[in-house]
Amino acid sequence: MPRAVLFDVDGTLVDSVALHAAAWQEAFARFGKRVSLEEVRRQIGKGGDQLVPVFLTEDEQRRFGRALQDFRSELYVREYLPRVRPFPGARELVERVRAAGAAAVLASSARGEELEKMVRLLGIEHAVEAKTSADDAERSKPSPDIFRAALARAGGVAPADAIALGDTPWDAIAAGRAGVRTIGVLAGGFDEAELLAAGCIAIYRDARDLLARYDGSPLGTGGSPASARTTSTAPRPSAGGS
């Protein structure tokens, strides 16, 4: 059993990936850049510092990269964040981790304001030991900074004594670089093969599925990674979910 569980939030605890992608697409268009929704969606999970360079040249980044990120953040909080909803079982999963004696720590690439709103939306203020956002790290995922900060805020828990939970390859890569194992969920739109290739040790459909199989999972007392993997016939989230 881990001493700390490091939770990604967007796409893992709340249904927000499609909304983030739409906000980024709108922001890029505002600055004259055309990008497809699918191209942006596959980058969600990174912070703006890692996402923007995928689509802008170095000259464009110097000229309007910061302004684009600020515009996107304000747009998302104003127009998109009110439409975010928790995934079924998300709050109960965080509470289960806390009840089992592990520290529940949020390790998100979201900006601090966005993260605070999601915490209130989920109703997990009482269950979260600590939280880190893009504001607490020099570089966002897939750099390991956020997970290293989360470990420190969990009381200096060793990487081997923690497990991360995320929905994107960027979560697994970032956690792995910090020495932390990752459980993946399919709720963000990436498939099982992509998450396993990025280093996930186990895959579940979503928070509710992990909660239902908690005791036999890597979070519980007897789970092995192989036993937790989904199969190709497992129900998948809808295309519009995240």
Protein Blocks (a to p, Z undefined) as FASTA:
>chain_A
ZZbdcddfehplpccklmmmmmmmmmmmmnopacdfklmmmmgoiafklmmmmmpcfklm
mmmmmmmmmmmmmmmmmmmmmmpccdehklmmmmmmmmnopacddddfbdfklmmmmmmm
nopmmmpmbdcdfklpfbdcfbfklmmmmmmmnoopafklpccddfbfklmmmmmmnopa
cdddfknopafklmmmnopabdcfblmlmmmmmmmmmklmmbcfklmpccfkbccddfkb
ZZ
